Amino acid sequence: QVQLVESGGGLVQAGESLRLSCAASRSIFRFAGMGWHRQAPGKQRELVAGLTTGGSTNYADSVKGRFTISRDNAKNTVYLQMNSLKPEDTAVYYCAAASGPFSTVYNHWGQGTQVTVSS
């Protein structure tokens, strides 16, 4: 059973930064892809940033240029660096992993970490 544990969420003011971490219980290199999703109250969960095992990345238009996804294979950890945060970034952020053949079919999820951005 794969476990993903997020950390790093919190309350910040608009314009500030946060770095989220996602620690996996096994080698992340074995996942076809990993991603960060978020869900705001009353909204559907959306993909914020994705990272394939080959190193390709993709971002939601709303976070391009502000957020960066990265990984440390030695630590089995994926990060989401969030800069220039806006109140509309407020959401629960979830780490996810794709253990099947498709890098965007996520079948393992963390418990989520709350990010709140005040104006």
C-alpha positions, 0 to 999 in steps of 0.5 A: 500500500502506497502512502503519501504524506503532505506537509507545509500548508498554512496561512500566509498573506497574499504575495508570500510563498509556501513550499509543500512537500509530499513524502512517499512510502516507496521510491517515487521513481517507480511512479509514472507520474506525480501531481499536486491537485487542489480543491477549494470549497464548492469547487471541483478538484483540479490538477495544479501541477504534474511531473512525469518520471521522465521529468516533463511538467505541466501546470494549470494556467492559473499557476504558471510562472508562480508554482514549480513542481520538483522532486528529490528521488533520494528522499522519495519526496515531491515538492510544490513551490508556490510563490506570489500566492493569491487569495484564490489559491486557497484550497486543500492541496493533495499529492497524488501518484500514478502507479499504472502505465499512464502518468496522469491517471492518479490512483494514490492520494494523500490526505491533503494539506490546507493552504489559506491565503489572506488578502 
